[in-house]
Amino acid sequence: MDTSRIPRIPRGLAATFAAGTLLALTACGGTTAPAATPGAPAASAAAGSAAVPHPLTTADVDAWLDGYLPAALEREGIPGASVAVVHDGEVVTTRGFGWADREAGEPVDPADTLFRVGSVSKVFTATAVMQLVEDGAVDLDTDVGEYVDVDLERPVTLRHLLTHTGGFEEKVAGLIRGPGETVDLRETLTTDPPEQVYEPGTVPAYSNYGNALAGLVVEEVDGRPFEQYVADEVLAPAGMTSSSFAQPLPEPLADRLAAGYADATAPPVEFETVGTPPAGALTSSADDMARFMLAQLGEEPALLAPATRDRMFAPGLDEDALGGLAAGPRMTLGWFDRSRGGHRVVEHGGDTNVFHSDLALWPDEGSGIFVTMNGSGSDALSTVDLRNGLLEGFADRYHPGDEPAAAATGDADDQAAALAGTYETSRTIRSNFLAAAFATGQTTIEAEDDGRVLITPGPNAAEPARYEPVGDWTWREVGGSSTIAARAVGGEVEAVGYDSAFTLLPVPAHRSAAVVVPVVGASTAVLVATLLGGLVLAPVRWVRRRRDPAEADRADRSVRPDRTTRVLQTLVRVGVTATVAALVGWVLLVAGVMTFQTPSPLVIRSLQALQVVGLLAVVPAVARVALAVRHREGVRRVVAAAVVALALAGTGWAAVTLRLLSPDISY
């Protein structure tokens, strides 16, 4: 799982709906694309600037790790980490740093201490699938409905599932469960699957569900439970005696699991049960992961035949499926493409709420590095910064190289201009109330001189990033190695690929944060002020009546509205109260869901009912404005009534746009 793949902390209204809770969602993905990281060596991007590689020996790697990791763990507030490095068919080193259990003062042991590796599990699932492909038991391009009884809107293949192009929207419910809960894989994946919001095979959109469904295919075709198949056919042959997908862990392993910490000062959390086990349930040690890396690199005992392994490392989809996106980084059959400096690199990262890991291989050089941590650190980017620094440092120290020279086309300026706009990530929710939590994490792209573009915030980053043209509809980060590629039809951009399993899609104007945030923010402010104003005026009138009842009666009679006006005002007040209550309720509900609390359907329906009451109140609110104009009640009263009507309409429009009123409340 991978918190680095969660939508960015939203700005403005994002705090209203999601605050920082989106960062708690375990996403089971890869780490961020290579980026400049404090404390990490700079990438060698200029032609002819590649440094001389260091010898990839135990002494050199240990010295480099000692110079980087202890200080990085201390800086980021992470209790402990374990690292494995392999090269040329040998384990170069496995190391433990810091504490496996901070309270008990138990140090990390690379052989004995176990960590949850999150979405690194997906590579094991993909390996299991490719074993069945190799044996002829399944076909990558056959509808998975031939193997599993699952009711999907559109047919998908194992190729789609392994490349995250099944078209699925995100699904949050049940992703992380309590320590005592069990998971029925078939029931979890075949009951109410997520909607397919994209045509399969066309839009990379990272999906835990999709990878887990591939794991269910393994289970259904082989006949053994998925966990047992992987134990027998992947873990055991690789010599991984300290690893398991079992939840809870078997007793001999359970006592060796590192304590996991949600932040730098928090106590350890309880065991996290992953609701989609093939996508993120593996527990392992650094020593075992070293064995797995060697097996993936072809050392005996190999898990796959050389031809199958090469197929797994190659891009899983071609230009016929992806169009212009194929010019950028593409998913292989289970791995992210992290190639840099002229070297082929495949990688997968993963996070739970408290464990954070990364695995990267240089297949052509026979090298690999794995890192895992048992704490989330002092802020949301702590583990991302540390992992990026480690992987960047390893690449620059042992496999330096030059990026290919820029080869911009004569249409670079026009293509940059076409790219300019507002985008949202393909990994999203669109069908239910959680669409509100994903609505404001948007990206803007601006065209600059010489075909360059400025992306704010940069892909998988908090700061803006500048990209220069390097080919037709293709740009590379200035001074870096990450690449974006656009799919355009008739000069209109349909999608921008910025990472192997992640895509930016143009945002329709009505869902743009530039529209949604001001409308909802201003409307909410008006409604809250109206509600508070009524609450303040009520005691003022009460005090005035107590002090001078006769004068209060005369004042009341002078402004007392007629019966129709009173009815309309009452209906408007009910609508305002219901809308404010609904907004508060949605904030609390979404925050709870994003920390894996399960709300009652009755609560969701109740909030929708309140929202409907507020939406219906637009009718009496508009009637009240018309009546105020007809009765010539004065500019102040007419404007006040009109502002309230607009505020109710604004929140009602947002409720419809953000799917708060969707009949589908599965998420």
C-alpha positions as CSV (number, residue, x, y, z in Angstrom):
1,M,0.0,0.0,0.0
2,D,1.2,3.5,-0.6
3,T,0.3,6.8,1.0
4,S,2.5,8.6,-1.5
5,R,-0.2,7.7,-4.1
6,I,-3.1,9.3,-2.2
7,P,-4.5,12.5,-3.6
8,R,-2.5,15.5,-2.3
9,I,-3.6,17.3,0.8
10,P,-6.3,19.5,-0.7
11,R,-6.3,23.3,-0.3
12,G,-9.1,25.6,0.6
13,L,-12.3,23.6,0.8
14,A,-10.4,20.3,0.7
15,A,-9.9,20.7,4.4
16,T,-13.7,20.8,4.7
17,F,-14.2,17.4,3.2
18,A,-11.0,15.5,3.7
19,A,-8.5,17.5,5.7
20,G,-5.3,15.4,5.9
21,T,-7.2,12.2,6.2
22,L,-6.6,11.3,2.6
23,L,-3.0,10.7,3.5
24,A,-4.1,7.9,5.8
25,L,-5.6,5.9,3.0
26,T,-3.4,2.9,2.2
27,A,-3.2,3.0,-1.5
28,C,-0.9,0.1,-2.3
29,G,1.2,1.8,-5.0
30,G,4.6,2.7,-6.1
31,T,6.7,5.5,-4.6
32,T,7.0,8.8,-6.1
33,A,8.9,9.3,-9.3
34,P,12.5,10.3,-9.0
35,A,12.7,13.8,-7.6
36,A,15.2,16.1,-5.9
37,T,15.4,15.1,-2.2
38,P,17.2,16.8,0.6
39,G,20.3,14.9,1.5
40,A,20.3,12.9,-1.7
41,P,22.9,13.3,-4.5
42,A,21.6,15.3,-7.5
43,A,20.7,13.4,-10.6
44,S,23.1,13.5,-13.5
45,A,20.9,14.8,-16.2
46,A,23.2,16.8,-18.4
47,A,24.8,15.0,-21.4
48,G,28.3,13.8,-20.6
49,S,28.0,14.4,-16.9
50,A,27.6,10.8,-15.7
51,A,29.8,10.1,-12.7
52,V,32.1,7.1,-12.3
53,P,30.2,4.4,-10.5
54,H,31.4,3.2,-7.1
55,P,32.2,-0.5,-6.6
56,L,29.0,-2.3,-5.6
57,T,30.7,-4.1,-2.7
58,T,29.7,-4.8,0.9
59,A,32.2,-2.4,2.3
60,D,31.2,0.5,0.0
61,V,27.4,-0.1,0.4
62,D,27.6,-0.4,4.2
63,A,29.6,2.8,4.4
64,W,27.1,4.6,2.2
65,L,24.1,3.3,4.2
66,D,25.8,4.3,7.5
67,G,26.3,7.8,6.2
68,Y,22.7,8.2,5.0
69,L,20.1,6.1,6.9
70,P,20.7,6.8,10.7
71,A,20.7,10.6,10.1
72,A,17.7,10.3,7.8
73,L,15.7,8.2,10.3
74,E,16.5,10.7,13.1
75,R,15.5,13.7,10.9
76,E,12.2,12.2,9.8
77,G,11.2,10.8,13.2
78,I,11.1,7.1,12.0
79,P,11.9,4.5,14.6
80,G,13.6,1.8,12.4
81,A,14.4,0.5,9.0
82,S,15.9,-2.5,7.3
83,V,17.7,-2.7,4.0
84,A,18.8,-5.4,1.5
85,V,21.1,-4.9,-1.5
86,V,21.9,-7.6,-4.1
87,H,24.2,-7.6,-7.1
88,D,25.6,-10.0,-9.6
89,G,23.9,-13.1,-8.1
90,E,25.0,-12.3,-4.5
91,V,23.6,-10.7,-1.4
92,V,25.8,-7.6,-1.0
93,T,24.4,-6.7,2.4
94,T,21.3,-6.7,4.7
95,R,21.2,-4.2,7.5
96,G,19.0,-3.1,10.3
97,F,18.8,0.5,11.7
98,G,17.1,1.9,14.7
99,W,14.3,0.2,16.7
100,A,12.0,-2.6,15.9
101,D,10.2,-1.8,19.2
102,R,10.9,1.7,20.4
103,E,9.4,1.2,23.9
104,A,11.2,-2.1,24.5
105,G,14.5,-0.8,23.1
106,E,14.6,-3.8,20.6
107,P,16.9,-3.1,17.6
108,V,16.0,-4.0,14.0
109,D,17.6,-7.3,12.9
110,P,17.6,-7.7,9.1
111,A,17.2,-11.5,9.4
112,D,14.8,-11.7,12.4
113,T,12.6,-8.5,12.3
114,L,9.6,-8.6,10.1
115,F,7.8,-5.7,8.4
116,R,4.5,-5.4,6.5
117,V,5.6,-4.5,2.9
118,G,2.3,-3.1,1.6
119,S,2.0,-2.9,-2.1
120,V,5.3,-4.6,-2.7
121,S,3.0,-7.6,-2.3
122,K,1.6,-6.8,-5.8
123,V,4.9,-8.0,-7.4
124,F,4.4,-11.4,-5.7
125,T,0.8,-11.5,-7.0
126,A,2.0,-10.7,-10.5
127,T,4.7,-13.4,-10.2
128,A,2.0,-15.9,-9.3
129,V,-0.1,-14.9,-12.3
130,M,2.9,-15.2,-14.6
131,Q,3.6,-18.6,-13.3
132,L,0.1,-19.7,-14.4
133,V,0.6,-17.9,-17.7
134,E,3.9,-19.8,-18.2
135,D,2.1,-23.1,-17.4
136,G,-0.7,-22.3,-19.9
137,A,-3.3,-22.3,-17.1
138,V,-4.4,-18.8,-17.9
139,D,-4.1,-16.3,-20.7
140,L,-3.2,-12.7,-20.2
141,D,-5.7,-11.5,-22.8
142,T,-8.8,-13.6,-21.9
143,D,-11.7,-12.1,-20.0
144,V,-11.2,-12.8,-16.3
145,G,-14.9,-13.7,-16.2
146,E,-13.7,-17.0,-17.7
147,Y,-11.8,-17.7,-14.5
148,V,-13.8,-15.9,-11.8
149,D,-17.6,-15.5,-11.3
150,V,-17.6,-11.7,-10.9
151,D,-20.1,-9.3,-12.4
152,L,-18.2,-6.4,-13.9
153,E,-19.6,-3.6,-16.1
154,R,-17.0,-4.2,-18.8
155,P,-14.8,-7.2,-19.6
156,V,-11.2,-7.0,-18.3
157,T,-8.2,-9.2,-18.8
158,L,-5.2,-10.2,-16.6
159,R,-3.1,-7.8,-18.7
160,H,-5.5,-5.0,-17.7
161,L,-5.3,-6.0,-14.1
162,L,-1.5,-6.2,-13.9
163,T,-1.1,-2.8,-15.8
164,H,-3.7,-1.0,-13.7
165,T,-5.9,-0.4,-16.7
166,G,-9.0,-2.2,-15.6
167,G,-10.9,1.1,-15.5
168,F,-11.8,0.9,-11.9
169,E,-12.5,3.8,-9.6
170,E,-11.0,3.7,-6.1
171,K,-12.7,1.7,-3.4
172,V,-12.0,2.5,0.3
173,A,-14.4,0.4,2.3
174,G,-12.7,-2.5,4.1
175,L,-9.3,-1.6,2.7
176,I,-7.7,-1.8,6.2
177,R,-9.5,-3.7,9.0
178,G,-9.0,-4.4,12.6
179,P,-6.6,-7.0,14.0
180,G,-9.3,-9.6,14.8
181,E,-11.0,-9.5,11.4
182,T,-10.7,-12.1,8.7
183,V,-11.0,-11.7,4.9
184,D,-12.9,-13.9,2.5
185,L,-11.2,-13.0,-0.8
186,R,-13.9,-14.2,-3.1
187,E,-16.7,-12.5,-1.2
188,T,-14.7,-9.3,-0.9
189,L,-14.0,-9.0,-4.6
190,T,-17.2,-10.3,-6.1
191,T,-19.7,-8.5,-3.9
192,D,-20.3,-4.9,-5.2
193,P,-17.1,-4.4,-7.2
194,P,-16.1,-0.8,-7.9
195,E,-17.5,1.0,-10.9
196,Q,-15.4,1.0,-14.1
197,V,-15.2,4.7,-15.0
198,Y,-12.7,4.2,-17.9
199,E,-12.7,1.9,-20.9
200,P,-10.4,-1.0,-19.9
201,G,-6.9,-0.9,-21.4
202,T,-6.9,2.8,-22.1
203,V,-6.3,4.8,-18.9
204,P,-3.7,3.8,-16.3
205,A,-5.5,4.2,-13.0
206,Y,-3.9,2.5,-10.0
207,S,-6.2,-0.1,-8.4
208,N,-5.9,-2.3,-5.3
209,Y,-9.1,-4.0,-6.4
210,G,-7.7,-4.8,-9.8
211,N,-4.5,-6.4,-8.5
212,A,-6.4,-8.3,-5.8
213,L,-8.8,-9.6,-8.5
214,A,-5.7,-11.0,-10.3
215,G,-4.9,-12.8,-7.0
216,L,-8.4,-14.3,-6.9
217,V,-7.9,-15.7,-10.5
218,V,-4.8,-17.5,-9.1
219,E,-6.9,-18.9,-6.3
220,E,-9.8,-20.0,-8.5
221,V,-7.7,-21.5,-11.3
222,D,-5.2,-23.4,-9.0
223,G,-7.7,-24.4,-6.4
224,R,-5.6,-23.5,-3.4
225,P,-6.2,-20.4,-1.3
226,F,-4.2,-17.5,-2.7
227,E,-2.0,-17.3,0.5
228,Q,-1.3,-21.0,0.2
229,Y,-0.4,-20.9,-3.5
230,V,2.1,-18.0,-2.9
231,A,3.6,-19.8,0.1
232,D,4.1,-23.0,-1.9
233,E,5.0,-21.7,-5.3
234,V,6.7,-18.3,-4.6
235,L,7.9,-18.0,-1.1
236,A,9.2,-21.5,-0.5
237,P,11.1,-21.9,-3.8
238,A,12.8,-18.5,-3.2
239,G,13.8,-19.6,0.3
240,M,11.7,-17.0,2.0
241,T,11.1,-18.9,5.3
242,S,10.2,-15.7,7.3
243,S,7.5,-14.4,5.0
244,S,3.8,-14.9,4.8
245,F,0.5,-13.4,3.3
246,A,-1.4,-14.9,6.3
247,Q,-3.5,-12.6,8.4
248,P,-3.1,-12.9,11.3
249,L,0.5,-14.1,11.2
250,P,1.2,-17.6,12.4
251,E,2.6,-17.6,15.9
252,P,6.3,-18.2,15.1
253,L,6.2,-15.1,12.9
254,A,3.9,-12.9,14.9
255,D,6.3,-12.4,17.7
256,R,9.0,-11.1,15.2
257,L,6.8,-8.4,13.7
258,A,8.2,-4.9,14.3
259,A,5.9,-2.5,16.1
260,G,4.4,0.1,13.7
261,Y,4.1,3.8,14.6
262,A,1.7,6.2,12.9
263,D,3.9,9.2,13.7
264,A,7.1,10.2,15.5
265,T,5.5,10.3,18.9
266,A,2.5,7.9,18.7
267,P,2.4,4.5,20.5
268,P,2.5,1.4,18.3
269,V,-0.7,0.4,16.5
270,E,-2.4,-2.9,16.4
271,F,-2.0,-5.4,13.5
272,E,-3.5,-4.1,10.3
273,T,-5.6,-6.6,8.4
274,V,-5.5,-5.7,4.7
275,G,-8.9,-6.2,3.1
276,T,-7.5,-7.0,-0.4
277,P,-4.6,-9.4,0.6
278,P,-3.0,-10.0,-2.8
279,A,-2.6,-6.2,-3.1
280,G,-0.8,-5.6,0.2
281,A,-0.8,-8.3,3.0
282,L,2.8,-9.7,2.7
283,T,5.0,-9.7,5.8
284,S,8.7,-10.3,5.3
285,S,12.2,-9.6,6.4
286,A,15.1,-7.8,4.6
287,D,17.0,-11.2,4.3
288,D,14.0,-12.8,2.7
289,M,13.5,-9.9,0.3
290,A,17.1,-10.2,-0.8
291,R,16.3,-13.8,-1.8
292,F,13.3,-12.6,-3.7
293,M,15.3,-10.0,-5.6
294,L,17.8,-12.6,-6.6
295,A,15.1,-14.9,-7.8
296,Q,13.5,-12.1,-9.8
297,L,16.8,-11.3,-11.3
298,G,17.1,-14.9,-12.6
299,E,19.3,-16.5,-10.0
300,E,18.5,-20.1,-9.0
301,P,16.1,-21.2,-7.8
302,A,14.4,-18.9,-10.4
303,L,10.6,-18.4,-10.0
304,L,10.0,-17.8,-13.7
305,A,11.6,-19.0,-17.0
306,P,13.9,-16.3,-18.6
307,A,11.4,-15.6,-21.4
308,T,8.6,-15.1,-18.9
309,R,10.7,-12.9,-16.7
310,D,11.7,-10.8,-19.6
311,R,8.0,-10.5,-20.6
312,M,7.2,-9.4,-17.0
313,F,9.8,-6.7,-17.1
314,A,8.6,-5.3,-20.5
315,P,5.9,-2.7,-21.0
316,G,2.5,-4.5,-20.7
317,L,0.6,-2.3,-23.2
318,D,1.6,-0.8,-26.5
319,E,0.7,2.4,-28.5
320,D,-2.4,0.7,-29.9
321,A,-4.0,0.7,-26.5
322,L,-2.4,3.7,-24.8
323,G,-1.9,6.1,-27.8
324,G,0.5,8.9,-27.0
325,L,0.7,7.8,-23.3
326,A,3.0,4.9,-24.5
327,A,5.8,7.5,-25.1
328,G,6.0,8.0,-21.3
329,P,6.6,5.5,-18.4
330,R,4.5,2.4,-18.7
331,M,3.5,-0.4,-16.3
332,T,5.1,-3.7,-17.0
333,L,3.2,-6.8,-16.0
334,G,3.4,-5.9,-12.3
335,W,6.3,-3.4,-12.1
336,F,6.5,0.4,-12.4
337,D,9.0,1.7,-15.0
338,R,11.6,3.8,-13.1
339,S,14.2,3.8,-15.8
340,R,16.8,6.6,-15.4
341,G,20.2,7.6,-16.7
342,G,20.0,5.1,-19.6
343,H,19.4,2.2,-17.2
344,R,16.3,0.1,-17.1
345,V,14.8,0.2,-13.6
346,V,11.7,-1.5,-12.4
347,E,10.2,-0.7,-9.0
348,H,7.3,-1.0,-6.6
349,G,6.7,0.7,-3.4
350,G,4.1,0.1,-0.7
351,D,2.6,1.5,2.5
352,T,0.2,0.6,5.1
353,N,-0.8,3.2,7.7
354,V,2.5,2.6,9.6
355,F,4.8,0.5,7.4
356,H,6.5,1.9,4.3
357,S,8.7,0.0,1.8
358,D,10.3,0.1,-1.6
359,L,11.9,-2.4,-3.9
360,A,13.8,-1.5,-7.1
361,L,15.7,-3.7,-9.6
362,W,18.2,-3.0,-12.3
363,P,17.6,-6.1,-14.4
364,D,20.4,-5.5,-16.9
365,E,23.0,-4.8,-14.2
366,G,21.7,-7.6,-11.9
367,S,21.3,-5.2,-9.0
368,G,18.5,-4.6,-6.5
369,I,17.7,-2.6,-3.3
370,F,14.9,-3.0,-0.8
371,V,14.1,-0.7,2.1
372,T,11.3,-1.0,4.7
373,M,10.4,1.2,7.7
374,N,8.1,0.8,10.7
375,G,7.0,4.4,11.2
376,S,5.3,7.2,9.2
377,G,7.6,9.9,10.6
378,S,6.9,13.5,11.6
379,D,4.9,14.5,8.5
380,A,3.1,13.2,5.5
381,L,6.2,13.2,3.2
382,S,8.7,11.8,5.7
383,T,8.9,8.3,4.4
384,V,8.6,9.5,0.8
385,D,11.6,11.8,1.2
386,L,13.6,9.0,2.9
387,R,12.8,6.4,0.2
388,N,13.4,8.8,-2.7
389,G,16.7,9.8,-1.1
390,L,17.8,6.2,-0.7
391,L,16.9,5.1,-4.2
392,E,18.2,8.2,-5.9
393,G,21.4,7.9,-3.9
394,F,21.8,4.2,-4.8
395,A,21.2,5.0,-8.5
396,D,23.6,7.9,-8.7
397,R,26.3,6.1,-6.7
398,Y,26.3,2.7,-8.3
399,H,24.5,3.1,-11.7
400,P,25.0,6.7,-12.8
401,G,24.1,7.7,-16.3
402,D,23.0,10.4,-18.7
403,E,19.4,11.1,-19.8
404,P,18.9,11.0,-23.5
405,A,19.4,14.3,-25.2
406,A,16.3,16.5,-25.7
407,A,14.7,16.1,-29.2
408,A,11.9,18.6,-29.2
409,T,9.7,18.9,-32.3
410,G,8.9,22.1,-34.2
411,D,5.4,22.0,-32.7
412,A,6.6,22.2,-29.1
413,D,5.1,25.6,-28.4
414,D,1.7,24.6,-29.8
415,Q,1.8,21.3,-27.9
416,A,2.6,23.1,-24.6
417,A,-0.3,25.5,-25.2
418,A,-2.6,22.6,-25.8
419,L,-1.4,20.9,-22.6
420,A,-2.2,24.0,-20.5
421,G,-5.2,23.5,-18.3
422,T,-6.6,21.9,-15.1
423,Y,-6.3,18.2,-14.5
424,E,-7.3,15.6,-11.9
425,T,-5.7,12.2,-11.2
426,S,-7.2,9.1,-12.8
427,R,-7.1,7.4,-9.4
428,T,-10.3,8.8,-8.0
429,I,-13.9,8.2,-6.9
430,R,-16.7,9.5,-9.1
431,S,-19.8,7.4,-8.3
432,N,-20.5,8.1,-4.6
433,F,-20.2,10.6,-1.8
434,L,-16.4,10.2,-1.5
435,A,-16.1,12.0,-4.8
436,A,-16.1,15.1,-2.6
437,A,-12.9,14.0,-1.0
438,F,-11.1,13.7,-4.4
439,A,-12.6,16.9,-5.9
440,T,-10.0,19.5,-5.0
441,G,-6.7,17.7,-5.4
442,Q,-6.2,19.1,-8.9
443,T,-3.1,20.0,-11.0
444,T,-2.6,23.0,-13.2
445,I,-0.3,23.0,-16.2
446,E,0.9,26.3,-17.7
447,A,2.7,26.8,-21.0
448,E,6.0,28.7,-21.0
449,D,8.6,29.7,-23.6
450,D,10.4,27.1,-25.8
451,G,7.7,24.5,-25.3
452,R,8.3,24.2,-21.6
453,V,5.4,23.6,-19.1
454,L,5.1,24.4,-15.4
455,I,3.1,21.8,-13.5
456,T,1.7,22.8,-10.1
457,P,2.1,20.9,-8.0
458,G,4.6,18.7,-9.7
459,P,3.8,15.0,-10.3
460,N,4.0,13.2,-7.0
461,A,5.5,16.3,-5.4
462,A,4.4,19.2,-3.2
463,E,6.2,21.9,-5.2
464,P,5.8,23.1,-8.9
465,A,8.0,21.3,-11.4
466,R,9.2,22.5,-14.8
467,Y,9.3,20.2,-17.8
468,E,11.0,20.7,-21.2
469,P,10.0,19.1,-24.5
470,V,12.0,16.0,-25.5
471,G,9.8,14.6,-28.2
472,D,6.4,14.7,-29.8
473,W,3.9,15.3,-26.9
474,T,6.6,14.3,-24.5
475,W,8.4,16.3,-21.8
476,R,11.1,15.6,-19.2
477,E,11.6,17.3,-15.9
478,V,14.3,20.0,-16.1
479,G,17.4,18.6,-14.3
480,G,15.6,15.4,-13.6
481,S,14.6,12.1,-15.1
482,S,10.8,11.9,-14.7
483,T,8.8,12.1,-18.0
484,I,5.3,13.0,-18.9
485,A,3.5,12.1,-22.2
486,A,0.2,13.3,-23.5
487,R,-2.4,11.5,-25.6
488,A,-4.0,14.1,-28.0
489,V,-6.6,13.7,-30.7
490,G,-6.9,16.6,-33.2
491,G,-4.7,18.8,-31.0
492,E,-7.0,18.3,-27.9
493,V,-5.3,16.6,-24.9
494,E,-7.3,13.6,-23.6
495,A,-4.8,12.4,-21.0
496,V,-1.3,13.0,-19.6
497,G,0.6,10.1,-18.3
498,Y,2.9,11.1,-15.4
499,D,3.7,7.8,-13.9
500,S,3.3,4.2,-15.0
501,A,-0.1,3.6,-13.3
502,F,-1.2,7.2,-12.9
503,T,-2.7,9.6,-15.4
504,L,-3.9,13.2,-15.4
505,L,-7.3,13.9,-17.0
506,P,-8.7,17.2,-18.0
507,V,-11.2,18.5,-15.5
508,P,-14.6,19.6,-16.8
509,A,-15.3,23.3,-16.0
510,H,-18.1,22.5,-13.6
511,R,-15.9,20.2,-11.5
512,S,-12.9,22.5,-11.4
513,A,-11.6,23.4,-8.0
514,A,-11.5,27.0,-9.2
515,V,-15.3,26.8,-9.4
516,V,-16.2,24.4,-6.7
517,V,-14.1,25.8,-3.9
518,P,-15.3,29.4,-4.1
519,V,-18.9,28.4,-4.6
520,V,-19.0,26.0,-1.7
521,G,-16.8,28.2,0.5
522,A,-18.9,31.4,0.0
523,S,-22.2,29.5,0.2
524,T,-21.2,27.8,3.5
525,A,-20.0,31.1,5.0
526,V,-23.4,32.7,4.1
527,L,-25.4,29.9,5.5
528,V,-23.4,29.7,8.7
529,A,-23.6,33.4,9.2
530,T,-27.4,33.3,8.6
531,L,-27.8,30.5,11.1
532,L,-25.6,32.2,13.7
533,G,-27.3,35.5,13.1
534,G,-30.7,33.9,14.0
535,L,-29.2,32.4,17.1
536,V,-27.8,35.8,18.2
537,L,-30.9,37.8,17.5
538,A,-33.2,35.4,19.4
539,P,-31.7,36.2,22.8
540,V,-31.5,39.9,21.9
541,R,-35.3,40.0,21.2
542,W,-35.9,38.1,24.5
543,V,-33.9,40.6,26.5
544,R,-35.7,43.5,24.8
545,R,-39.1,42.0,25.6
546,R,-38.2,41.4,29.2
547,R,-37.0,45.1,29.6
548,D,-39.9,46.8,27.9
549,P,-42.7,44.4,26.7
550,A,-44.9,47.2,25.4
551,E,-42.2,48.8,23.2
552,A,-41.2,45.3,22.0
553,D,-44.7,44.6,21.0
554,R,-44.9,47.8,19.0
555,A,-41.6,47.1,17.3
556,D,-42.6,43.6,16.4
557,R,-46.0,44.7,15.0
558,S,-44.2,47.3,12.8
559,V,-42.1,44.7,11.1
560,R,-44.3,41.6,11.5
561,P,-44.5,39.9,8.0
562,D,-47.7,38.5,6.6
563,R,-48.5,34.8,6.8
564,T,-47.1,33.8,3.5
565,T,-43.8,35.6,4.3
566,R,-43.6,33.8,7.7
567,V,-44.1,30.4,6.1
568,L,-41.4,31.1,3.5
569,Q,-39.0,32.3,6.1
570,T,-39.6,29.2,8.2
571,L,-39.0,26.9,5.3
572,V,-35.8,28.8,4.4
573,R,-34.6,28.6,8.0
574,V,-35.2,24.8,8.0
575,G,-33.3,24.5,4.8
576,V,-30.4,26.6,6.1
577,T,-30.2,24.5,9.3
578,A,-30.4,21.2,7.4
579,T,-27.7,22.3,4.9
580,V,-25.2,23.4,7.6
581,A,-25.9,20.2,9.6
582,A,-25.3,18.1,6.5
583,L,-22.0,19.9,5.7
584,V,-20.8,19.3,9.2
585,G,-21.9,15.7,9.0
586,W,-20.2,15.1,5.7
587,V,-16.9,16.4,7.1
588,L,-17.1,14.0,10.0
589,L,-18.2,11.1,7.9
590,V,-15.5,11.5,5.3
591,A,-12.8,11.9,7.9
592,G,-14.0,8.7,9.6
593,V,-14.2,6.8,6.3
594,M,-10.6,7.8,5.4
595,T,-9.4,6.5,8.8
596,F,-11.2,3.2,8.0
597,Q,-14.2,3.7,10.2
598,T,-17.4,2.1,8.8
599,P,-20.4,4.5,9.0
600,S,-23.9,3.1,9.2
601,P,-25.9,3.3,5.9
602,L,-28.6,5.0,8.0
603,V,-26.1,7.8,8.8
604,I,-25.2,8.3,5.1
605,R,-28.9,8.3,4.1
606,S,-29.7,10.8,6.9
607,L,-27.1,13.2,5.7
608,Q,-28.4,12.9,2.2
609,A,-31.9,13.6,3.5
610,L,-30.7,16.8,5.2
611,Q,-28.9,17.8,2.0
612,V,-32.2,17.2,0.0
613,V,-34.1,19.4,2.5
614,G,-31.5,22.1,1.9
615,L,-31.7,21.7,-1.9
616,L,-35.5,21.9,-1.8
617,A,-35.4,25.0,0.3
618,V,-34.1,26.8,-2.8
619,V,-37.7,27.0,-4.0
620,P,-39.1,28.9,-0.9
621,A,-35.9,31.0,-0.8
622,V,-36.4,32.2,-4.4
623,A,-40.1,32.8,-3.6
624,R,-39.1,34.8,-0.6
625,V,-36.9,37.1,-2.8
626,A,-39.8,37.6,-5.2
627,L,-42.1,38.5,-2.4
628,A,-39.6,40.9,-0.9
629,V,-39.4,42.7,-4.3
630,R,-43.1,42.8,-4.7
631,H,-43.7,44.1,-1.2
632,R,-40.9,46.7,-1.7
633,E,-39.3,45.7,1.6
634,G,-36.2,47.6,0.8
635,V,-32.8,46.9,-0.9
636,R,-31.2,45.4,2.3
637,R,-34.0,42.8,2.8
638,V,-34.1,41.9,-0.9
639,V,-30.3,41.5,-1.1
640,A,-30.2,39.5,2.1
641,A,-32.9,37.1,0.9
642,A,-31.2,36.8,-2.5
643,V,-27.8,35.9,-1.0
644,V,-29.4,33.2,1.1
645,A,-31.2,31.8,-1.9
646,L,-27.9,31.8,-3.9
647,A,-26.1,30.1,-1.0
648,L,-28.7,27.3,-0.8
649,A,-28.5,26.9,-4.6
650,G,-24.7,26.8,-4.4
651,T,-24.5,24.1,-1.8
652,G,-27.2,22.2,-3.6
653,W,-25.4,22.4,-6.9
654,A,-22.2,21.2,-5.2
655,A,-24.0,18.3,-3.6
656,V,-25.2,17.1,-7.0
657,T,-21.8,17.7,-8.7
658,L,-19.8,16.0,-5.9
659,R,-22.2,13.0,-5.8
660,L,-23.2,13.6,-2.2
661,L,-26.8,12.7,-3.3
662,S,-25.8,9.6,-5.3
663,P,-28.1,6.6,-4.7
664,D,-25.0,4.4,-4.6
665,I,-23.6,4.6,-1.1
666,S,-21.1,1.8,-1.4
667,Y,-17.5,3.2,-1.4
